[in-house]
Amino acid sequence: RNSKGFVMRYGSMTYCPYLKIDPTPADVYNTFTGFPLIDYTPTQEFNVKDTMIWKWLFEVYANCDQKKFEYILDSHTSKLLHPEVRSERLWVLLSSEHGVGKTSYFHWWRSLTSSEHVLFYHDYKTFADGFNMLQANKLLIYIDDASGITRSESQSLNSRVTLVSMKFN
C-alpha cells in the first residue's frame, strides 16, 4: 500500500538488484527483495581477520596464497556492492577429495545474501533441465557436481554465463 492506503499499481515488473536504494521507477515493480543483512549493526567490535571464516576462506579457497585470497575478496566485495553487474564468470571449485568445503561455499554465500538470491543444484543434469524458471532472479546458481559433463555441455554452460538475456520456462 502507498502512503494514502491505496494498493500500489505497477505498469511493469523487473529484476534489478541493488545494494541500498532501489533504482527502479515508482511504476515498476522490482522483484529483487534486497539483502537482509544490509541494516545489520554489530553489537561488538571484532577483527574479521581473527575469525574462522577468514581463516577458512584463506586456507580452503585461496590455498594460503595471498594474491588468490585478495582476488576472491575483491570479487565477492564487488558482487555485494554492485549486485546489478554480471561478472560473466564461471567459478569452478575442484577437489578430488570429498568433505573439503566445496558445498560450504554455497552455504556461506547464501548466509551473506539470503536463500532468495541463490539456487543449489546437486548435479549438472538437474541444472540443465528445460524447466528453468527457478533460475530467474538469482545472483548465484551453484552446481554441486559438474564432473563428467561432456564438451558440449561445458560449452552450453559457458554460453549461459555470458548470455545477455534468457528465456525461462
DSSP file with accessible surface (Angstrom, degrees, kcal/mol):
  #  RESIDUE AA STRUCTURE BP1 BP2  ACC     N-H-->O    O-->H-N    N-H-->O    O-->H-N    TCO  KAPPA ALPHA  PHI   PSI    X-CA   Y-CA   Z-CA
    1    1 A R              0   0  209      0, 0.0     6,-0.2     0, 0.0     2,-0.1   0.000 360.0 360.0 360.0 147.5    0.0    0.0    0.0
    2    2 A N    >   -     0   0   57      4,-2.7     3,-2.0     1,-0.1     6,-0.0  -0.221 360.0 -83.2 -86.5-176.1    1.1    3.5   -0.6
    3    3 A S  T 3  S+     0   0  130      1,-0.3    -1,-0.1     2,-0.1     0, 0.0   0.741 129.2  54.0 -64.2 -21.3    1.1    6.4    1.9
    4    4 A K  T 3  S-     0   0  163      2,-0.1    -1,-0.3     3,-0.0     3,-0.1   0.426 119.9-106.7 -92.6   1.4   -2.6    7.1    1.2
    5    5 A G  S <  S+     0   0   38     -3,-2.0     2,-0.2     1,-0.3    -2,-0.1   0.474  76.5 132.8  90.3   1.1   -3.6    3.5    1.9
    6    6 A F        -     0   0  135      1,-0.1    -4,-2.7    -5,-0.0    -1,-0.3  -0.561  65.6-101.2 -85.7 152.4   -4.3    2.6   -1.7
    7    7 A V        -     0   0   79     -6,-0.2     2,-0.1    -2,-0.2    -1,-0.1  -0.518  44.0-111.8 -69.6 132.7   -3.0   -0.6   -3.3
    8    8 A M        -     0   0   66     -2,-0.2     2,-0.4    -3,-0.0    -1,-0.1  -0.421  28.4-152.6 -67.2 141.1    0.1    0.2   -5.5
    9    9 A R        -     0   0  205     -2,-0.1     2,-0.4    -3,-0.0    -1,-0.0  -0.942   9.5-163.2-115.3 138.1   -0.4   -0.2   -9.2
   10   10 A Y        -     0   0  103     -2,-0.4    18,-0.2     1,-0.1    17,-0.1  -0.943  21.0-155.6-124.5 145.2    2.6   -1.1  -11.5
   11   11 A G  S    S-     0   0   66     16,-3.0     2,-0.3    -2,-0.4    17,-0.2   0.706  80.2  -4.1 -88.2 -22.6    3.0   -0.8  -15.2
   12   12 A S  E     -a   28   0A  65     15,-1.2    17,-2.8     2,-0.0     2,-0.4  -0.959  62.8-126.0-159.6 175.3    5.7   -3.4  -15.4
   13   13 A M  E     +a   29   0A 136     -2,-0.3     2,-0.3    15,-0.2    17,-0.2  -0.974  27.8 166.7-133.6 143.7    7.9   -5.8  -13.5
   14   14 A T  E     -a   30   0A  58     15,-2.6    17,-3.0    -2,-0.4     2,-0.6  -0.941  35.3-124.8-147.8 167.9   11.7   -6.2  -13.5
   15   15 A Y        +     0   0   53     -2,-0.3    15,-0.1    15,-0.2   122,-0.1  -0.962  39.1 159.4-118.0 108.1   14.5   -7.8  -11.6
   16   16 A C        -     0   0   35     -2,-0.6     8,-0.2   121,-0.1    68,-0.1  -0.824  27.3-149.4-134.2  92.6   17.1   -5.1  -10.8
   17   17 A P        +     0   0   13      0, 0.0     2,-0.3     0, 0.0    67,-0.2  -0.278  23.3 171.3 -62.1 148.9   19.4   -6.0   -7.9
   18   18 A Y        -     0   0   44      1,-0.1    17,-0.1    65,-0.1     4,-0.1  -0.962  35.5-133.5-151.5 164.5   20.7   -3.1   -5.8
   19   19 A L  S    S-     0   0   47     -2,-0.3    16,-0.4    62,-0.2    -1,-0.1   0.939  89.0 -21.2 -88.6 -58.6   22.7   -2.5   -2.6
   20   20 A K  S    S+     0   0  159      1,-0.3     2,-0.5    14,-0.1    -2,-0.0   0.737 123.9  49.0-122.9 -41.0   20.7    0.1   -0.7
   21   21 A I  S    S-     0   0  145      2,-0.0    -1,-0.3     0, 0.0    -2,-0.2  -0.933  75.7-127.4-115.9 125.0   18.4    2.2   -2.9
   22   22 A D        -     0   0   62     -2,-0.5    -4,-0.1     1,-0.1     8,-0.0  -0.523  18.9-163.1 -68.0 117.9   16.0    0.6   -5.4
   23   23 A P        +     0   0   84      0, 0.0    -1,-0.1     0, 0.0    -5,-0.0   0.526  52.7 108.8 -84.4  -2.3   16.8    2.4   -8.7
   24   24 A T  S    S-     0   0   26     -8,-0.2     6,-0.1     1,-0.1    -2,-0.0  -0.416  77.1-101.7 -77.5 150.0   13.6    1.3  -10.5
   25   25 A P    >   -     0   0   77      0, 0.0     3,-1.9     0, 0.0    -1,-0.1  -0.202  34.7-105.8 -63.0 161.2   10.8    3.9  -11.2
   26   26 A A  T 3  S+     0   0   85      1,-0.3    -2,-0.1     3,-0.1     0, 0.0   0.774 119.4  54.1 -62.3 -27.2    7.8    4.1   -8.9
   27   27 A D  T 3  S+     0   0   90    -17,-0.1   -16,-3.0   -16,-0.1   -15,-1.2   0.364  95.1  82.0 -91.6   8.4    5.5    2.4  -11.6
   28   28 A V  E <  S-a   12   0A  21     -3,-1.9     2,-0.6   -18,-0.2   -15,-0.2  -0.954  74.1-139.6-115.9 124.1    7.9   -0.6  -12.0
   29   29 A Y  E     -a   13   0A 108    -17,-2.8   -15,-2.6    -2,-0.5     2,-0.6  -0.731  14.5-151.3 -83.4 120.8    7.7   -3.5   -9.5
   30   30 A N  E     -a   14   0A  12     -2,-0.6   -15,-0.2   -17,-0.2   -17,-0.0  -0.824   7.1-162.0 -94.9 119.6   11.2   -4.7   -8.7
   31   31 A T        +     0   0   34    -17,-3.0     2,-0.4    -2,-0.6   -16,-0.2   0.603  62.4 104.8 -77.9  -9.8   11.2   -8.4   -7.7
   32   32 A F        -     0   0    6    -18,-0.3    -2,-0.1     1,-0.1     3,-0.1  -0.582  57.3-162.1 -71.3 128.9   14.6   -8.1   -6.1
   33   33 A T        -     0   0   78     -2,-0.4    -1,-0.1     1,-0.3    -2,-0.0   0.423  31.3-121.9 -97.0   1.7   14.0   -8.1   -2.3
   34   34 A G        -     0   0   10    -16,-0.1    -1,-0.3    80,-0.0   -15,-0.1  -0.153  39.0 -59.0  83.1 175.9   17.2   -6.6   -1.1
   35   35 A F    >   -     0   0   15    -16,-0.4     3,-1.7   -17,-0.1     4,-0.3  -0.865  36.7-145.4-100.5 126.7   19.8   -8.1    1.3
   36   36 A P  T 3  S+     0   0   92      0, 0.0     3,-0.5     0, 0.0    -1,-0.1   0.799  98.2  52.3 -61.5 -28.9   18.5   -9.0    4.8
   37   37 A L  T >  S+     0   0   94     75,-0.3     3,-1.8     1,-0.2    76,-0.1   0.433  77.3 101.5 -88.6   4.2   21.8   -8.1    6.4
   38   38 A I  T <  S+     0   0   58     -3,-1.7    -1,-0.2     1,-0.3    -4,-0.0   0.837  89.1  38.5 -60.8 -31.7   22.1   -4.6    4.9
   39   39 A D  T 3  S+     0   0  142     -3,-0.5    -1,-0.3    -4,-0.3     2,-0.1   0.319  86.8 130.7-100.7   9.4   20.9   -2.9    8.1
   40   40 A Y    <   -     0   0  147     -3,-1.8    -3,-0.1     1,-0.0     0, 0.0  -0.404  36.8-168.4 -66.7 134.2   22.7   -5.2   10.5
   41   41 A T        -     0   0  110     -2,-0.1    -2,-0.1     0, 0.0    -3,-0.0  -0.986  22.0-125.8-122.9 119.5   24.8   -3.4   13.1
   42   42 A P        -     0   0   69      0, 0.0     3,-0.1     0, 0.0     0, 0.0  -0.318   6.2-145.5 -65.0 147.4   27.2   -5.5   15.1
   43   43 A T  S    S+     0   0  138      1,-0.1     2,-0.3     2,-0.0     0, 0.0   0.589  82.2  26.7 -89.0 -12.0   26.9   -5.3   18.9
   44   44 A Q  S    S-     0   0  145      2,-0.0     2,-0.2     0, 0.0    -1,-0.1  -0.990  82.7-111.2-147.1 154.2   30.6   -5.7   19.5
   45   45 A E        +     0   0  196     -2,-0.3     2,-0.3    -3,-0.1    -2,-0.0  -0.603  40.0 163.4 -84.6 145.9   33.8   -4.9   17.6
   46   46 A F        -     0   0  133     -2,-0.2     2,-0.7     5,-0.0     3,-0.1  -0.979  41.9-109.4-154.9 159.1   36.0   -7.7   16.3
   47   47 A N    >   -     0   0   84     -2,-0.3     3,-2.3     1,-0.2     4,-0.2  -0.849  21.7-151.5 -93.6 114.9   38.8   -8.1   13.8
   48   48 A V  G >  S+     0   0   70     -2,-0.7     3,-1.7     1,-0.3     6,-0.4   0.811  94.1  65.9 -58.7 -27.5   37.4  -10.1   10.8
   49   49 A K  G 3  S+     0   0  132      1,-0.3    -1,-0.3     5,-0.1    -2,-0.0   0.667  96.4  56.8 -70.2 -14.2   40.9  -11.4   10.2
   50   50 A D  G <  S+     0   0  130     -3,-2.3    -1,-0.3     4,-0.1    -2,-0.2   0.399  88.6 102.8 -94.2   1.8   40.7  -13.3   13.5
   51   51 A T  S <> S-     0   0   39     -3,-1.7     4,-1.9    -4,-0.2     5,-0.1  -0.477  78.2-124.4 -87.3 158.8   37.5  -15.2   12.6
   52   52 A M  H  > S+     0   0  139      1,-0.2     4,-3.0     2,-0.2     5,-0.2   0.816 111.5  58.9 -68.2 -30.8   37.2  -18.8   11.5
   53   53 A I  H  > S+     0   0   89      2,-0.2     4,-2.8     1,-0.2     5,-0.2   0.925 105.7  48.5 -64.8 -42.6   35.5  -17.7    8.3
   54   54 A W  H  > S+     0   0   58     -6,-0.4     4,-2.4     2,-0.2    -2,-0.2   0.950 114.6  45.1 -60.0 -48.0   38.5  -15.6    7.3
   55   55 A K  H  X S+     0   0   99     -4,-1.9     4,-3.0     2,-0.2     5,-0.3   0.913 112.9  51.7 -62.5 -43.3   40.9  -18.5    8.0
   56   56 A W  H  X>S+     0   0   60     -4,-3.0     4,-2.6     1,-0.2     5,-0.8   0.938 111.7  45.7 -60.4 -47.6   38.5  -20.9    6.2
   57   57 A L  I  X>S+     0   0    7     -4,-2.8     5,-1.6     3,-0.2     4,-0.8   0.916 116.1  46.6 -62.7 -42.8   38.4  -18.7    3.0
   58   58 A F  I  <5S+     0   0   48     -4,-2.4     6,-2.6    -5,-0.2     7,-0.4   0.937 121.7  33.9 -67.0 -45.8   42.2  -18.2    3.1
   59   59 A E  I  <5S+     0   0   90     -4,-3.0     4,-0.3     4,-0.2    -2,-0.2   0.920 127.2  33.8 -78.6 -44.6   43.2  -21.8    3.7
   60   60 A V  I  <5S+     0   0   63     -4,-2.6    -3,-0.2    -5,-0.3    -2,-0.1   0.938 130.5  25.1 -81.7 -48.1   40.5  -23.7    1.8
   61   61 A Y  I  <<S+     0   0   39     -4,-0.8    -3,-0.2    -5,-0.8    -4,-0.1   0.819 131.0  35.8 -92.2 -32.7   39.7  -21.5   -1.2
   62   62 A A  S > <S-     0   0    0     -5,-1.6     3,-1.6    -4,-0.2     6,-0.2   0.484  95.8-133.3 -96.8  -4.9   42.9  -19.4   -1.6
   63   63 A N  T 3   -     0   0  120      1,-0.3    -4,-0.2    -4,-0.3    -3,-0.1   0.889  68.5 -60.7  54.4  39.7   45.2  -22.3   -0.7
   64   64 A C  T 3  S+     0   0   74     -6,-2.6     2,-0.7     1,-0.2    -1,-0.3   0.714 103.3 137.4  60.5  25.9   47.1  -19.9    1.6
   65   65 A D    <>  -     0   0   64     -3,-1.6     4,-2.5    -7,-0.4    -1,-0.2  -0.899  44.5-157.1-104.4 112.7   48.0  -17.8   -1.4
   66   66 A Q  H  > S+     0   0  100     -2,-0.7     4,-2.6     1,-0.2     5,-0.2   0.869  91.9  52.4 -60.3 -39.1   47.6  -14.1   -0.5
   67   67 A K  H  > S+     0   0  172      2,-0.2     4,-1.9     1,-0.2    -1,-0.2   0.933 112.3  45.0 -64.7 -44.9   47.2  -13.0   -4.1
   68   68 A K  H  > S+     0   0  107     -6,-0.2     4,-2.5     2,-0.2    -2,-0.2   0.907 112.2  53.6 -62.1 -41.8   44.4  -15.5   -4.8
   69   69 A F  H  X S+     0   0    1     -4,-2.5     4,-2.8    -7,-0.2    -2,-0.2   0.921 107.7  48.9 -61.7 -44.4   42.8  -14.5   -1.5
   70   70 A E  H  X S+     0   0   98     -4,-2.6     4,-2.8     1,-0.2    -1,-0.2   0.891 110.7  51.7 -63.6 -37.8   42.7  -10.8   -2.4
   71   71 A Y  H  X S+     0   0  117     -4,-1.9     4,-2.6     2,-0.2    -2,-0.2   0.930 110.7  48.0 -63.3 -44.5   41.2  -11.7   -5.8
   72   72 A I  H  X S+     0   0   16     -4,-2.5     4,-2.4     2,-0.2     5,-0.2   0.946 114.3  45.8 -61.0 -48.4   38.5  -13.8   -4.1
   73   73 A L  H  X S+     0   0   42     -4,-2.8     4,-2.7     1,-0.2     5,-0.2   0.923 113.5  49.2 -62.4 -43.8   37.7  -11.0   -1.6
   74   74 A D  H  X S+     0   0  109     -4,-2.8     4,-2.5    -5,-0.2    -1,-0.2   0.916 111.6  49.4 -62.7 -41.8   37.7   -8.3   -4.3
   75   75 A S  H  X S+     0   0   32     -4,-2.6     4,-2.0    -5,-0.2    -2,-0.2   0.924 114.6  43.8 -64.7 -44.0   35.4  -10.4   -6.5
   76   76 A H  H  X S+     0   0   12     -4,-2.4     4,-2.2    -5,-0.2    -2,-0.2   0.899 113.2  51.2 -70.3 -39.4   32.9  -11.0   -3.7
   77   77 A T  H  X S+     0   0   71     -4,-2.7     4,-2.7    -5,-0.2     5,-0.3   0.931 109.7  50.8 -62.1 -43.8   33.0   -7.5   -2.5
   78   78 A S  H  X S+     0   0   65     -4,-2.5     4,-2.4    -5,-0.2    -1,-0.2   0.915 109.9  49.9 -59.8 -43.0   32.3   -6.2   -6.0
   79   79 A K  H  < S+     0   0   40     -4,-2.0    -1,-0.2     1,-0.2    -2,-0.2   0.892 113.6  45.4 -65.4 -38.6   29.3   -8.6   -6.3
   80   80 A L  H  < S+     0   0   44     -4,-2.2    -2,-0.2     1,-0.2    -1,-0.2   0.893 117.2  43.3 -72.6 -38.2   27.9   -7.4   -3.0
   81   81 A L  H  < S+     0   0   86     -4,-2.7   -62,-0.2     1,-0.2    -2,-0.2   0.817 130.0  26.3 -76.1 -29.6   28.4   -3.7   -3.7
   82   82 A H    ><  +     0   0   92     -4,-2.4     3,-1.8    -5,-0.3    -1,-0.2  -0.539  66.6 160.7-132.2  67.6   27.2   -4.0   -7.3
   83   83 A P  T 3  S+     0   0    3      0, 0.0   -65,-0.1     0, 0.0    -1,-0.1   0.718  72.1  66.9 -65.8 -16.4   24.8   -6.9   -7.5
   84   84 A E  T 3  S+     0   0   93    -67,-0.2     2,-0.6   -68,-0.1    -5,-0.1   0.653  84.7  85.5 -77.5 -13.4   23.3   -5.5  -10.7
   85   85 A V  S <  S-     0   0   82     -3,-1.8     2,-0.5    -7,-0.2    -3,-0.1  -0.784  72.9-143.7 -95.1 122.3   26.6   -6.1  -12.6
   86   86 A R        -     0   0  115     -2,-0.6    -2,-0.1     1,-0.1    53,-0.0  -0.711   3.2-157.6 -83.5 130.0   27.1   -9.6  -14.0
   87   87 A S        -     0   0   57     -2,-0.5    -1,-0.1     2,-0.1     3,-0.1   0.732  19.8-144.4 -77.8 -21.8   30.7  -10.7  -13.9
   88   88 A E        +     0   0  100      1,-0.2     2,-0.4    73,-0.2    74,-0.1   0.871  56.2 130.5  55.2  38.9   30.1  -13.2  -16.7
   89   89 A R        -     0   0  146     72,-0.1     2,-0.6     2,-0.0    -1,-0.2  -0.946  53.1-146.0-122.5 146.6   32.5  -15.6  -14.9
   90   90 A L        -     0   0   83     -2,-0.4     2,-0.5    -3,-0.1    68,-0.0  -0.947  15.2-152.8-111.5 114.2   32.1  -19.2  -14.0
   91   91 A W        -     0   0   94     -2,-0.6     2,-0.5     2,-0.0    -2,-0.0  -0.781  10.1-164.6 -88.4 132.8   33.8  -20.1  -10.8
   92   92 A V        -     0   0   94     -2,-0.5     2,-0.6     2,-0.0    -2,-0.0  -0.973   7.6-164.0-121.9 124.6   34.9  -23.7  -10.5
   93   93 A L        -     0   0   49     -2,-0.5     2,-0.4     2,-0.0   -32,-0.0  -0.939  19.0-176.2-107.9 114.2   35.8  -25.3   -7.2
   94   94 A L        +     0   0  156     -2,-0.6     2,-0.3     8,-0.0     3,-0.0  -0.910  17.0 146.6-117.6 139.6   37.7  -28.6   -7.8
   95   95 A S        -     0   0   51     -2,-0.4     5,-0.1     1,-0.0    -2,-0.0  -0.879  38.1-147.0-163.3 137.5   39.0  -31.2   -5.5
   96   96 A S  S    S+     0   0  118     -2,-0.3     2,-0.2     2,-0.1    -1,-0.0   0.669  83.6  79.1 -77.9 -13.7   39.4  -34.9   -5.9
   97   97 A E  S    S-     0   0  128     -3,-0.0     3,-0.4     1,-0.0     2,-0.3  -0.629  77.0-131.0 -95.4 152.8   38.7  -35.3   -2.2
   98   98 A H  S    S+     0   0  181     -2,-0.2    -2,-0.1     1,-0.2    -1,-0.0  -0.688  83.3  30.3 -96.7 152.0   35.3  -35.2   -0.5
   99   99 A G  S    S+     0   0   83     -2,-0.3    -1,-0.2     1,-0.1    -2,-0.0   0.741  75.8 121.4  78.1  24.4   34.4  -33.1    2.5
  100  100 A V  S    S-     0   0   52     -3,-0.4    -2,-0.1    -5,-0.1    -1,-0.1   0.493  88.6 -90.9 -99.2  -5.4   36.9  -30.3    1.9
  101  101 A G  S  > S+     0   0   12    -40,-0.0     4,-1.0     3,-0.0    -3,-0.1   0.604  81.4 130.9 113.7  13.9   34.3  -27.5    1.7
  102  102 A K  H >> S+     0   0   44      1,-0.2     3,-0.7     2,-0.2     4,-0.6   0.949  84.5  40.8 -64.6 -46.0   33.1  -27.1   -1.9
  103  103 A T  H >> S+     0   0   43      1,-0.2     4,-1.5     2,-0.2     3,-0.7   0.820 104.1  68.7 -71.8 -28.4   29.4  -27.2   -0.9
  104  104 A S  H 3> S+     0   0   55      1,-0.2     4,-2.5     2,-0.2    -1,-0.2   0.807  88.5  66.4 -60.4 -28.0   30.1  -25.0    2.1
  105  105 A Y  H <X S+     0   0   21     -4,-1.0     4,-2.5    -3,-0.7    -1,-0.2   0.925 100.0  49.5 -59.1 -44.2   30.9  -22.1   -0.3
  106  106 A F  H <X S+     0   0   10     -3,-0.7     4,-2.7    -4,-0.6    -1,-0.2   0.937 110.7  49.5 -59.4 -46.5   27.2  -22.2   -1.4
  107  107 A H  H  X S+     0   0   78     -4,-1.5     4,-2.1     1,-0.2    -1,-0.2   0.888 110.6  50.7 -63.6 -36.4   26.0  -22.1    2.3
  108  108 A W  H  X S+     0   0   34     -4,-2.5     4,-1.5     2,-0.2    -1,-0.2   0.943 111.8  46.5 -65.5 -46.2   28.4  -19.2    3.0
  109  109 A W  H  X S+     0   0    8     -4,-2.5     4,-2.0     1,-0.2     5,-0.4   0.909 111.1  52.8 -64.5 -39.3   27.2  -17.2    0.0
  110  110 A R  H  X S+     0   0   95     -4,-2.7     4,-2.4     1,-0.2    -1,-0.2   0.908 106.7  52.7 -62.0 -39.5   23.5  -17.9    1.0
  111  111 A S  H  < S+     0   0   75     -4,-2.1    -1,-0.2     1,-0.2    -2,-0.2   0.821 111.4  47.7 -67.9 -27.6   24.2  -16.6    4.5
  112  112 A L  H  < S+     0   0   51     -4,-1.5   -75,-0.3    -3,-0.2    -1,-0.2   0.848 130.2  17.2 -77.3 -36.0   25.5  -13.4    3.1
  113  113 A T  H  < S-     0   0    0     -4,-2.0    -3,-0.2    -5,-0.1    -2,-0.2   0.793 108.7-103.5-110.3 -38.3   22.7  -12.7    0.6
  114  114 A S    ><  -     0   0   20     -4,-2.4     3,-1.5    -5,-0.4     4,-0.3  -0.232  30.6 -88.6 121.0 157.7   19.7  -14.9    1.6
  115  115 A S  G >  S+     0   0   85      1,-0.3     3,-0.6     2,-0.2    -1,-0.1   0.694 120.2  67.8 -68.7 -17.1   18.1  -18.0    0.2
  116  116 A E  G 3  S+     0   0  105      1,-0.2    -1,-0.3    -6,-0.1    -2,-0.1   0.716 101.0  47.7 -72.5 -20.0   16.0  -16.0   -2.2
  117  117 A H  G <  S+     0   0    3     -3,-1.5    22,-2.5    -7,-0.1    23,-1.5   0.402 107.8  56.7-104.2   0.1   19.1  -14.9   -4.2
  118  118 A V  E <   -b  140   0B   7     -3,-0.6     2,-0.4    -4,-0.3    23,-0.2  -0.921  58.5-159.9-132.1 157.5   20.9  -18.3   -4.6
  119  119 A L  E     -b  141   0B  27     21,-1.8    23,-3.3    -2,-0.3     2,-0.5  -0.998   7.7-152.4-141.3 134.2   20.0  -21.7   -6.1
  120  120 A F  E     -b  142   0B  51     -2,-0.4     2,-0.4    21,-0.2    23,-0.2  -0.906   9.4-174.9-111.7 130.5   21.6  -25.1   -5.4
  121  121 A Y  E     -b  143   0B  27     21,-2.9    23,-3.4    -2,-0.5    24,-0.3  -0.985  20.9-148.0-120.0 138.4   21.7  -28.0   -7.8
  122  122 A H  S    S+     0   0  131     -2,-0.4    23,-0.4    21,-0.2     2,-0.3   0.799  80.5   1.1 -72.9 -28.2   23.1  -31.4   -6.9
  123  123 A D  S  > S-     0   0   58     21,-0.2     4,-1.4     1,-0.1    23,-0.2  -0.955  74.4-101.9-154.8 169.5   24.3  -32.0  -10.4
  124  124 A Y  H  > S+     0   0   15     21,-1.3     4,-2.6    -2,-0.3     5,-0.2   0.864 111.9  63.8 -64.3 -36.0   24.5  -30.6  -13.9
  125  125 A K  H  4 S+     0   0  174      1,-0.2     4,-0.4     2,-0.2    -1,-0.2   0.911 105.2  43.6 -59.3 -45.3   21.6  -32.7  -15.2
  126  126 A T  H >4 S+     0   0   68      1,-0.2     3,-0.7    -3,-0.2    -1,-0.2   0.869 113.3  53.0 -70.3 -33.3   19.0  -31.1  -13.0
  127  127 A F  H 3< S+     0   0    8     -4,-1.4    -2,-0.2     1,-0.2    -1,-0.2   0.916 108.1  50.4 -63.0 -42.0   20.5  -27.6  -13.7
  128  128 A A  T 3< S+     0   0   42     -4,-2.6    -1,-0.2     2,-0.0    -2,-0.2   0.476  81.1 127.9 -81.5   0.1   20.2  -28.2  -17.5
  129  129 A D    <   -     0   0   83     -3,-0.7    -3,-0.1    -4,-0.4    -4,-0.0  -0.209  69.1-122.2 -56.9 144.9   16.6  -29.2  -17.3
  130  130 A G  S    S+     0   0   47      1,-0.2     2,-1.4     2,-0.1    39,-0.3   0.751 100.6  76.9 -63.6 -25.2   14.3  -27.3  -19.7
  131  131 A F        +     0   0  168      1,-0.2     3,-0.2    37,-0.1    -1,-0.2  -0.704  57.1 150.4 -88.4  92.2   12.1  -26.1  -16.8
  132  132 A N    >   +     0   0   11     -2,-1.4     3,-2.1     1,-0.2     4,-0.4   0.133  21.2 119.6-113.9  17.6   14.4  -23.4  -15.6
  133  133 A M  G >  S+     0   0  112     36,-1.7     3,-1.5     1,-0.3    -1,-0.2   0.830  70.3  65.8 -57.6 -31.2   12.1  -20.8  -14.0
  134  134 A L  G 3  S+     0   0  123      1,-0.3    -1,-0.3    -3,-0.2    -2,-0.1   0.765  93.1  62.6 -62.1 -22.3   13.7  -21.3  -10.6
  135  135 A Q  G X  S+     0   0    9     -3,-2.1     3,-0.9    -8,-0.1    -1,-0.3   0.680  80.0 104.2 -78.5 -15.9   17.0  -19.9  -12.1
  136  136 A A  T <  S+     0   0   12     -3,-1.5    -3,-0.0    -4,-0.4     0, 0.0  -0.342  85.2  14.6 -65.3 143.7   15.4  -16.5  -12.8
  137  137 A N  T 3  S+     0   0   66      1,-0.2     2,-0.4  -122,-0.1    -1,-0.2   0.834  92.1 135.6  64.0  36.8   16.3  -13.7  -10.4
  138  138 A K    <   -     0   0   59     -3,-0.9    -1,-0.2     1,-0.1   -20,-0.2  -0.929  44.5-162.3-116.3 140.5   19.2  -15.4   -8.8
  139  139 A L  S    S+     0   0   27    -22,-2.5     2,-0.4    -2,-0.4   -21,-0.2   0.728  85.1  26.2 -86.3 -26.8   22.6  -13.9   -8.1
  140  140 A L  E     -b  118   0B  33    -23,-1.5   -21,-1.8     2,-0.0     2,-0.5  -0.987  59.6-171.2-141.4 127.9   24.3  -17.3   -7.7
  141  141 A I  E     -b  119   0B  59     -2,-0.4     2,-0.5   -23,-0.2   -21,-0.2  -0.990  17.5-161.1-116.5 120.7   23.5  -20.6   -9.2
  142  142 A Y  E     -b  120   0B  22    -23,-3.3   -21,-2.9    -2,-0.5     2,-0.6  -0.905  11.0-164.8-111.1 124.4   25.6  -23.4   -7.7
  143  143 A I  E     -b  121   0B  33     -2,-0.5     3,-0.3   -23,-0.2   -21,-0.2  -0.940   5.8-163.6-107.1 112.5   26.1  -26.8   -9.3
  144  144 A D  S    S+     0   0   53    -23,-3.4     2,-0.5    -2,-0.6   -21,-0.2   0.880  77.8  26.1 -67.7 -40.1   27.5  -29.2   -6.7
  145  145 A D        +     0   0   80    -23,-0.4   -21,-1.3   -24,-0.3    -1,-0.3  -0.873  57.3 150.6-131.8 101.8   28.7  -31.9   -9.1
  146  146 A A    >   +     0   0   37     -2,-0.5     3,-1.2    -3,-0.3    -1,-0.1   0.212  36.5 127.1-109.5  12.7   29.6  -30.9  -12.6
  147  147 A S  T 3   +     0   0   91      1,-0.2   -23,-0.2     0, 0.0    -2,-0.0  -0.394  67.5  27.2 -69.8 146.2   32.2  -33.6  -13.1
  148  148 A G  T 3  S+     0   0   81      1,-0.3    -1,-0.2    -2,-0.1     2,-0.1   0.553  81.1 147.5  83.0   6.6   31.7  -35.8  -16.1
  149  149 A I    <   -     0   0   44     -3,-1.2    -1,-0.3     1,-0.1    -3,-0.0  -0.473  48.3-113.6 -74.1 151.0   29.9  -33.3  -18.2
  150  150 A T     >  -     0   0   75     -2,-0.1     4,-2.5     1,-0.1     5,-0.2  -0.249  24.7-105.5 -76.8 169.0   30.6  -33.5  -21.9
  151  151 A R  H  > S+     0   0  198      1,-0.2     4,-2.4     2,-0.2     5,-0.2   0.909 123.2  52.2 -60.7 -40.3   32.4  -30.9  -24.0
  152  152 A S  H  > S+     0   0   85      2,-0.2     4,-2.3     1,-0.2    -1,-0.2   0.912 110.0  47.6 -63.1 -43.4   29.0  -29.8  -25.5
  153  153 A E  H  > S+     0   0   68      2,-0.2     4,-2.5     1,-0.2    -1,-0.2   0.894 110.5  53.2 -65.7 -37.4   27.5  -29.4  -22.0
  154  154 A S  H  X S+     0   0   59     -4,-2.5     4,-2.3     2,-0.2    -2,-0.2   0.918 109.8  47.2 -63.3 -43.1   30.6  -27.5  -20.9
  155  155 A Q  H  X S+     0   0  109     -4,-2.4     4,-2.4     2,-0.2    -2,-0.2   0.896 111.2  52.0 -65.6 -39.0   30.2  -25.1  -23.9
  156  156 A S  H  X S+     0   0   49     -4,-2.3     4,-2.0     2,-0.2    -2,-0.2   0.914 109.3  49.9 -62.7 -42.4   26.5  -24.7  -23.1
  157  157 A L  H  X S+     0   0   16     -4,-2.5     4,-1.5     1,-0.2    -2,-0.2   0.928 110.1  50.6 -62.4 -43.5   27.3  -23.9  -19.5
  158  158 A N  H  X S+     0   0   95     -4,-2.3     4,-1.2     1,-0.2     3,-0.2   0.922 109.8  49.4 -61.6 -43.1   29.8  -21.3  -20.7
  159  159 A S  H  X S+     0   0   54     -4,-2.4     4,-0.7     1,-0.2    -1,-0.2   0.869 106.3  57.0 -68.1 -31.8   27.3  -19.6  -23.0
  160  160 A R  H >< S+     0   0   47     -4,-2.0     3,-0.5     1,-0.2    -1,-0.2   0.862 103.1  55.1 -64.7 -34.4   24.7  -19.5  -20.2
  161  161 A V  H 3< S+     0   0   25     -4,-1.5    -1,-0.2    -3,-0.2    -2,-0.2   0.857 114.0  39.6 -67.3 -32.6   27.2  -17.5  -18.1
  162  162 A T  H 3< S+     0   0   59     -4,-1.2    -1,-0.2    -3,-0.2    -2,-0.2   0.404  83.6 128.0-102.5   3.9   27.6  -14.8  -20.8
  163  163 A L    <<  -     0   0   63     -4,-0.7     3,-0.1    -3,-0.5   -75,-0.1  -0.317  48.8-153.0 -60.2 140.2   24.0  -14.6  -22.1
  164  164 A V  S    S+     0   0  135      1,-0.3     2,-0.3    -2,-0.0    -1,-0.1   0.877  80.9   1.1 -79.3 -41.8   22.6  -11.1  -22.2
  165  165 A S        -     0   0   99     -3,-0.0     2,-0.3     2,-0.0    -1,-0.3  -0.971  69.4-160.5-142.9 161.0   19.1  -12.3  -21.8
  166  166 A M        -     0   0   57     -2,-0.3     2,-0.4    -3,-0.1    -6,-0.0  -0.998  19.0-124.7-146.6 145.1   17.5  -15.7  -21.4
  167  167 A K        -     0   0  164     -2,-0.3     2,-0.4     2,-0.0   -35,-0.1  -0.751  27.3-154.7 -88.7 134.1   14.1  -17.3  -21.8
  168  168 A F              0   0   72     -2,-0.4   -37,-0.1   -37,-0.1   -35,-0.1  -0.897 360.0 360.0-112.7 140.2   12.7  -19.0  -18.7
  169  169 A N              0   0   91     -2,-0.4   -36,-1.7   -39,-0.3   -35,-0.2  -0.900 360.0 360.0-115.6 360.0   10.2  -21.9  -18.8
